[in-house]
């Protein structure tokens, strides 16, 4: 009747329903089932007035002083579906009441002491995520899932596997709000049920199995969808670091990525190098990782507050690549550095910048000398160019100031590392910027009359046992050996790709039998002279 064409009939129906609602407000409702069924049905009506009246009634039932609240729990899934159907309604008044009803119902369920069926509720939420493409609905559903993970963590374990596929798809959503909320839900999955009860700190109560599963699926998604890595990779990783512990996020990512680098698949190795480059850029620039940067900066400081007298041991990453079985690091920063170095070795420029950040200048110098053995590509030079611009930023202010410590033991390593970068670059703005700074440093040393100390071997391998890396309990030779092996592996993969490309474009026998020892020489197709007629016969285009 609310949809009748007659205005008088519509007004009469609305008046009757208002009176009926007033009576319900002041009485005890014994049977919610029939009322809820009618309201849910009307919430899908094409008539605006029907939807508005139905959603208004639902809000009233949620707040019913005598029969509302917990009495709705048996019908929770149906009521929630009705609300979610209208939360993105084109009519503003319907949308506002739906949003209010959704929030109030969520708080009611969060605070209730009574039990409710989780299976049909999760099914309703997943269905909405799969069938509705609007942002308000997705946001509302994600908030519900997050609340349920907080309230009934152990019970939710049954549904996490099914939720993961939907959540992974949402990471590619066009809305940043949806992506950030999805990361929040994934972070909640990484926490144990003890933390969700607020007993201990989140740093101590991650569910390590779920944590590894979530991060592994995200990295797999990045591998499959490079556009997502480029467009949303930084946003997703930074949000994880903000919600969880940045150090833990980076260590587990480095651990999982190191499982990829045992592959001889060039596509996989290319992804690993790109992923390391992305993580390194985030590490150097994101405010969410400030504490991790400070930890790394203190890795090889002489008076590090993190030092302890007994040598702590960190197991190498799970990659069986080479026998770097243990890192005997003496402080937490050095242990984290060793773990990241193991993974960062897949990207030479990122590895070098990690050494600069950690003030491992002797190791940085050894690395930059090895750059002469690498294939210098445009991408490689662009990474160095970006690194030099970052050296001019506040992130590396400690490096710039330490260039003034011309009498310090590490100064020669640092200065040669910087000059190594300079020698790799072609003439460019980055080249001139770094050259001007290094010229000023050399002028300072000359003006002070100080001669540099030679503290490294000609081969570029650290030989001084008093080096900062050695004092922190790490062996530079082991780290450099890891870098060499990964470099060789990437080189072999590139060579294999080039050989496959040559085979794919291999010429026919007729064109290769020319005394060139089987090596194809590119030839132009020349016109052929017809014997005896002087005519030019061109190759057929058919």
N, C-alpha and C positions, 0 to 999 in steps of 0.2 A: 504493500500500500504506500510505502514511502516513495516508491518509484512511479506512482500513478501520475497520469497526465493532468489530472484535476488538482488544482492548488488546494481546494477545500479538503479533499480527501487526504492529501499529504499532510496538511496542517492538523487535521483531526487525528491521524495516525501518530504523528509526532507528539501531540498532546497526550494521547493515551499511553504511549510508551514512557513519557516523562513521569506520568502519575504512577505507572507500574514500577518504574525504577525507584521512585520515592518510597513506595511501599516496601520494596526489597531492601532498601537502605535501613529501614527501621525494623526489620524482622529477621528471623533466623532462617537461612536458606538450607533446606534439608537435602535437596537434589540439585547438585551442580551440573551433572552430566547433560541433561536435556538443554539447559540454558547455554552451556559452553558449546554444544554441537551447533545450535542455531547461530550463535555469535561467530563461530569460526566460519560457517558457511557464508554468512552475510559479509564478512570481512573480504571476501573475494568477489563481491557483487560489483557490477559495472556502474551502479548508481552511487554517486558521491554521498548522498544522504544516508543510504544504507550502510556504507562503510564507516562513515563518521559516527553514526549511532552505535554500531556494533563495537567499534574500538573504544568509544566512550564508556560503554557498558563494561567492557573488559577492565578498563582502568578502575571503575567503581568496584568491581568484584575483588580486584587486588587489594583495595583499601577498605573492604567491607569490615565494619567494626566487630561484627558478631560471627560471621561465617567465612570471611575472606582469608587472605594470607595462606597459611598452611593447608587449608581445606582445598586449595586449588592444585596442590602438588600432584594428585593422581592424574590431573589433566594438563600437567605442565607442558608437555611436548606440543599438544594441540593448541594451547593458548599461545605459546611462543611462536609457532608457525603462523598463526593469525596476525600476531604483532609484526613479525618480520615481513609479511606480505605487504604491509602498509607503511613500513618505516621509510620507504623511498617513494611514497605516493606523490603524484603530481600536485595534489591539493595541499597547501601549506598547513591548514588547520588539522587535517588528518595526520600529516607527517609529524606535527608537534606532539599530538596526543600519543601517537605510536612510540615516539622516542621516549616520552615520559613513562609510558607503560612499560617499555622494555627495561629502562633503567631501574624502575621500582621493582619489577619482577626479578631482575638480576640480584638486587640487594636482598630481596626477600629470600631467595634461594641460597644466597651466600651465607646468610645469618641463621637459617633455619636449623633446628636440631632434629627435625624429622627426616626420614629416609624418603627417597624418590627414585624412580627407575631411570638409570643412567643410559641404558642401551637405546631406548626409543628417543631419548633427548639427543644423544650424539648422532643418531641416524637423521633426525630432523635438521640438526645443525649442518651436517655434512651435505645433506641434500640441498640446502639453501646455498651453500658455497658453490656447489656444482651447477646449480640451475639459475642463480641470480647473478647478474653481471654489474650491479650498481654498487658504488662505494659504501653508502650507508649500511646496506645489508651485510656486506663483507665485514665492515668494522664492528657491527653489532655481534655477529657470529663469533668473530675472533675474541672479542671481550668475554663472551660466554665460555668459550673453550679455555681461555686463560684462567677464568674464575674457577672452573671445574677442576683444572689441573692443580690449582692452589688448595681447593677445598677437599677433593677426594683423589689425591695423587695416586695412591696404590690402586684404587679401582679403575683409574684412567689408563693404567699400564696395558690393559687388555685392548684398548682402542688406539694406542699410539701408532702402531704399524699402519692401520688404515688411514689415520689422520695425516701421516707423513707425505703421502702422495699428493693430497690436496694442498697441504702447506707448501710443498716444493713448487707447485704450480703457481701459488700466490706470490712467490718471490719474484715472478716475472710480471706482476700486475702493473698496470700503467700508473696507479696511484702510489705515491711515496708513503702516504698514511697507511695504506694496506700493507705495503712491504715492511714498514717498521713494526706494525702490530704483529705481523707474521713472525718476524724475528723475535719479538717479545714472547710469543707463544713457544717458539722453538727453544728459547732460553729457559723458559719455565720447564720444558720437558727435560732439560739437562740437569735440573736440580732434583735432589732426593726428596722423599716425602718428609724427612725430618726437618729439612730447611723450610719446607712449605708450612710447617707448623710453627715456624718462627723460633726454633730452639737454639740453633747455632748460626754462625755466619755462613754466607753463601760460598766463601772461598774454601771452606772445609767440607761442604756438604753437596758437592756435585755428585750426580750419579755418573760415574766415569764411563760405564757401558753405554748409557744413553747419550752422554756428551760426545763420545767418539762416533756413535752412530749418526748423530745429527750433523756433525762437522763433515763426516765422510760423505754423506748424501749431498751436502751443499757443494763440496768440492767436485763431486761427480756431476752435479748440475752445471757448475761453471765449465767443466771440461766439455760437456755436451753442447752448451750454449755460450759461445764466446761473446756474443753480443751482450748477454746478461752480465758477464764478467766485466766487460768494458763500461756498461752503462750503470750497473747497480752493485758491482763487486765491492767498491769502496764503501758505499752506504751500508751494505749488509755486514761487512766485516767490522766496521766502526761501531755499529749498533751492538753487535755481539760483545765487543770489547767493553762497551759502556755498561751493559747489563751483567756481564760475567767478568771474570778477572782477565785483563788483557794478556798478561803473561801466560796464563793457562790456555787461552784461545790460540795464541801464537805457537806455543809448544805443541799442542795437539795437531794444529795444522801442519807444522813442520814435520811432525812424526808421520802423518798420513801422506803428505806430498813425497816424502822420502821413499814411500812404498811404490810410488809411480816411477821414480827415476831408475829403477832396475830394468825397466822395459827398453827394448831396442826399437820400439815403435816411434818414429819421428814425430807423429802427431801428438803422442803422449808427452814426449820430451819437450816439444814446443809449448804445450800447455803448461808444463812444470816451470819452464823458464819465464813464461808470461805471468803465471800465478805468483812466482817469487818476486818478480818486478813489481807487481801490484801490491803485495804485502809489504815490500820494502818501502815503497812510496808512502803507504799509510803509516808505517812505523816512523818515518822521518817527519811527517807533516801533521798527523791527526792529533788534536788535543786529547782525545780519549786514551792515547797511548803515552801520555807524558810520564807516568810513573815507570813504565817499561823502559822508556828512553833514559831516564835517570838511573835506573838499575844497570843498564848496559854501559852508560858513561862511567860508572864506578867499577866496571869489571876488572880493569887492570890498573886502577889507581894505587899508588904505593901505600897510602895510608887508608885504604878502604876500610870502612867500618864493618863491612860484611866478612872480613877475614876471620878465620878461626884456625887454631893451631893444628887440628886434625884434618887430613885430606879427605874431603867428601868425594864420593864417586857418583858419576852419572852414566847410566848405560847409554850406549850409542843408539841412534835411531834404529828401527827395526830393519832398515835396508841391509841386506847381506852383501852389499856391494864390495866392501873391503874390510880388512880386519882392524878397523878402529873400534875395538871392543869396549873400551872404557875411557872416559875422560876423568882424570883425577883433579877436579877443580877445587880450589880452596875457598871460593865464595859463590854466593848464589848468582851474581852477575856473570861470572866466568862460566858457570854451568849453563846458564841460558844462552850465552854467546856461543858456546861450543855446539849446543843443539841447533841453534839457528844457522850457524856456519855450515853444518852438515847438509842442511837443506838449501841454503842460499847459494851454495857452490854451483847450482844449476844456472845461475845468472852472474857472470863475472863482475859486472859493474855494481850490482846489488851487494855482492860479497865484499867488494872493496869499500863501499859506503858503510857497510856494517862495521868493518874494521876501523874506519874513521870515527864512527859514532862511539865505539867502545874504546877508542884511544889506543888501539893495537897497531901502532904505526910501524913497528918492525914487520909485522905480518902484512900490513898494507903495502909496504915497499916490496916485499917478496912477491906479492900478487901482481903488482903493476909491471914488474919485469916479465912475468909470465904472459902478459897481454900481447907481447910481440909474437907469441906462438898461436894466437887466436886468429880466426878469420875476421878481419875488420870490415864489417858491413855498415851500411847506412844506419841501420837500427842501433848498432853498437855505438857509433859515433853520436847519435842523437841521445842515447842514454848518458854518455859522458858529458855532453853539452848540458843536459838537465841537471846532472850532479853538480857541475860547476856553478850553475845558477843557485842551487840549494846551498852550496858552500857559502854563498854570499848572504844567506838567510840566517835568522836567529838560531835555527837548529844547530848550526855548526859554528856558533860564536866561539866555543871553546877551542876549536881547531884554529881559527884565525888568531886568537889571542896567544895560543901556544906557539905560533910561528915567531912570536917575539922572544920566546925563551931560547935564545940562540946558544946558550951554554948547557941546556938540558941534554941528558943522554939520548932522549928520543928525537931531538930536533933534526938530526941528519936524516933519520928515517922519514920523518914527516915532510921535510923539505924535498927530498928525492921523490917521495910519493907524489907530491904536487907537481913537480917538474915532469914526472912520468906521464901524468894526465896531459900536461901541456904538450909534450912531444907527440902524443897520440892524435891531438886535434889538428885539423886544418885551420888556416887563418880564418877567424870568425870573431864575433863579438865576445863569445865565451873565452876564446883564446886570449884576446887582448885584456879582458877583465882579470883573468888569472895571472897573466904575465905581468901586469902592472903591480898586482899585490906581491908577487914573488920578487920582483925587482926591488920593491920597497924593503922587503925583508933582508935581501942580500946587501943592500946599501946600509942598512942598520948594522949588520954584522961587520961590514968593512969599516964603518965609522967607529965601531967599538974595538976594532983591531983583534977580533976573535977568529981563530982558525977552526974549521969544523973538525970534529972527531970522526974517524972512519970506524963505523960500528957494524958494518955488514960486509959479508963476503962478496966478491965480484959476481958470483952466481945468483945473488939475490936471496939466498937462503940464510936465515938468521943463524949466526954462529955464537952469539953472545949469550951465555947461560944466565946472565943478569937481566935478560929481556923481560919486559912486563908480562908477556904471555907465559914464559917459563915460570916466573915467580907465582903466577896464579894457578899453577899446577897443570897447565896444558902444554902439549908438545906441538910446536909449530910445524915440525916435519910431518906429523900425522895429519894435521889440518891441511897442509899443502898437498899431501899425497891424496887426500880425499878430493881436493879441488882438481888435481891433475886427472884422476880417474874419471870424474864426471865430465871434464872437458873432452877427454878422449872418447867417451861414450857418445856425447853430442856430436862430435866430429864424425864418428863412424855412421851415425844415423843420417847426418846430412849427406855423406858420401853415398850411402845406399840409395837415398832419394835421387841424387844426381844420376847415379847409374841406371836406376829404373827409368828416369826421364829419357836418358840416351837410348835405352832399349826400346822404349815406347815410340821414339821417333827414328828408329833405326832405318837406314836406306835399304833398298833392294839389292840383290847380288849384282845385277847388271851395273849398278851405279857405284859399287864398292870395289869391283875388280879392276883396280887401277894402279897396282903396285904400291899401295899406301900402308901395307902391313896390317890391314884390317881396321885401320883408323879412318873413320868417315871424314872426308873433307867436303865442306859445303860447296856446291857447284851451282852456277846459274844455268837455267835451261836455255841453250842456244838454238837458234834456228838451224835446221839441217838442210844442206843443199842437195837437191835431187840430181842424181848422177845422169850426165849426158844432156840435161835440159836447162841447167842453170837456174831452176826454180827453187824458191825457198819453201820448204815443207815445215810447217809449225806443228808442234805436238798437239794431238787431239785433245779437246776439252771435254770429251764425252767420258 
